[in-house]
């Protein structure tokens, strides 16, 4: 399942508030900053104080979502870096696992608001790719029915409750709609 939408900072905070108050999802960094481990976030304030939710490219701020109901576990993989290209840093981590749900927020850049996104593998796609990587664990360790139910709930909240209009299949949330009326292009 994939779903794309446009959201400004206030919209993103509403989505995060829903996740923390109305779901049992755990929110993790997709990738850690250089030289650090993965963080798990438990409040909207933890995220809003750490990240710029206004500005950036497509997928400027990225998270991985998981709940114990999904059965499989998130895996934290250490990535070795070349310090010559990474300001002297030699590692970072990524959060991986076949059944994780991605939440990517796009930001404002050059008078354009980049799209945001939720998505995840389905069981068939994961099985097709299972032999291509050893880091994600086993596909059959995940409860794909629960993953689908969780992602549908999240998409429903964004698309049916928060979006005030659509452009094709893209939901336009209230803050993003307001930005467009002020001349910001939705990209």
C-alpha positions in Angstrom: 0.0 0.0 0.0 1.2 3.5 -0.8 -0.6 6.8 -0.3 0.7 10.2 -1.1 -0.5 13.5 0.3 0.4 17.2 0.8 0.8 18.5 4.4 2.2 21.6 6.0 3.7 21.6 9.5 0.4 21.9 11.3 -1.0 19.0 9.2 2.0 16.8 10.1 1.6 17.6 13.8 -2.1 16.5 13.5 -1.0 13.2 11.9 1.6 12.6 14.6 -0.9 13.5 17.3 -3.3 10.9 15.9 -0.5 8.3 15.8 0.5 8.9 19.4 -3.0 9.2 20.9 -5.1 6.9 18.8 -2.8 4.0 17.7 -0.3 1.7 19.4 2.4 2.5 16.8 6.0 2.9 17.8 7.8 5.7 15.8 11.4 5.2 14.9 14.0 7.1 12.8 14.3 5.6 9.3 18.0 6.5 9.6 20.0 7.8 12.5 22.1 10.9 12.2 25.8 10.1 11.5 27.6 8.6 14.5 24.4 8.0 16.5 21.8 5.3 17.1 18.1 5.1 16.1 15.7 7.1 18.3 12.2 6.0 19.2 9.8 8.9 19.7 6.9 8.8 22.1 5.4 12.3 21.8 4.7 14.9 19.2 6.9 17.4 21.1 10.0 15.0 20.9 9.6 15.1 17.1 8.7 18.8 16.7 11.6 19.9 18.8 14.2 17.7 16.9 13.1 18.1 13.2 12.3 20.9 10.9 8.7 20.0 9.8 8.4 23.0 7.5 11.3 22.9 5.1 13.1 20.4 2.9 13.0 18.2 -0.1 10.7 15.3 -0.9 10.8 13.0 2.2 12.8 15.5 4.3 11.8 13.8 7.5 11.4 10.0 7.6 10.1 7.5 10.1 9.4 3.8 10.4 6.2 2.7 12.2 5.7 -0.6 14.0 3.5 -2.2 16.6 3.9 -5.5 18.4 0.6 -6.6 16.7 2.6 -6.8 13.5 4.6 -9.7 15.0 7.9 -9.3 13.2 10.4 -7.0 14.9 12.2 -3.9 13.6 15.9 -4.5 13.0 18.5 -1.8 13.6 21.3 -2.3 11.0 24.6 -0.6 11.4 25.8 1.0 8.2 29.6 1.6 7.8 30.4 5.0 6.3 33.5 6.4 4.6 34.6 9.2 7.0 36.1 11.1 4.0 32.5 11.8 2.7 30.6 12.0 6.0 32.4 14.7 8.0 34.6 12.1 9.8 31.8 9.8 10.8 32.2 6.1 10.4 28.7 4.8 11.0 24.9 5.3 11.2 22.0 3.0 11.7 18.8 2.2 9.6 15.5 0.8 10.8 14.5 -2.2 8.7 12.0 -5.0 8.5 9.5 -6.3 5.9 6.4 -5.2 7.7 7.3 -1.7 8.8 5.1 1.2 7.6 7.0 4.2 6.2 5.9 7.7 7.1 7.8 10.3 5.0 7.2 14.0 5.3 8.0 16.3 2.4 9.0 20.0 3.1 8.9 23.4 1.5 11.7 24.3 -0.9 11.9 26.9 -3.6 8.3 27.9 -3.2 7.1 24.3 -3.6 5.6 21.9 -1.1 6.9 18.4 -1.6 4.6 15.4 -1.2 4.4 13.3 1.9 3.9 9.5 1.9 2.9 6.4 3.8 3.6 3.0 2.5 4.7 -0.6 3.1 5.4 -3.9 1.5 2.6 -6.3 1.0 3.3 -10.0 1.7 3.6 -10.9 -2.0 6.1 -8.1 -2.7 8.1 -9.0 0.4 8.2 -12.7 -0.5 9.4 -11.7 -4.0 12.3 -9.8 -2.5 13.1 -12.0 0.5 16.1 -13.6 -1.0 17.6 -10.3 -2.1 18.5 -9.2 1.4 19.4 -10.7 4.7 18.8 -7.7 6.9 15.0 -7.7 6.9 14.5 -11.1 8.5 11.9 -13.6 7.4 8.7 -12.5 5.7 6.6 -15.1 7.5 7.5 -13.6 10.8 5.0 -10.7 10.1 1.2 -10.6 10.5 0.3 -9.1 7.2 -3.4 -8.9 8.0 -2.6 -6.6 11.0 -0.1 -4.5 8.9 -2.8 -3.9 6.3 -5.4 -3.0 9.0 -3.0 -0.6 10.6 -2.1 1.1 7.3 -5.7 1.4 6.3 -6.5 3.1 9.6 -3.7 5.6 9.1 -4.6 6.2 5.4 -8.3 6.6 6.4 -7.4 9.2 9.0 -5.3 11.2 6.6 -7.4 10.8 3.4 -10.9 10.9 4.9 -10.6 12.9 8.1 -7.8 15.4 7.5 -7.7 15.9 3.7 -10.1 18.7 2.6 -9.8 18.0 -1.1 -7.9 15.8 -3.6 -5.7 16.2 -6.7 -6.1 12.8 -8.3 -5.3 10.3 -5.6 -3.3 12.8 -3.5 -5.0 14.1 -0.4 -4.6 17.8 0.3 -4.6 18.6 4.0 -5.9 22.0 5.3 -2.5 23.6 5.9 -1.2 22.5 2.5 -4.4 23.9 0.8 -3.8 27.2 2.6 -0.2 27.3 1.3 -1.4 26.7 -2.2 -3.8 29.7 -2.0 -0.7 31.8 -1.0 1.1 30.8 -4.2 3.1 27.7 -3.0 3.1 25.0 -5.7 2.2 21.4 -4.7 4.9 19.1 -6.1 
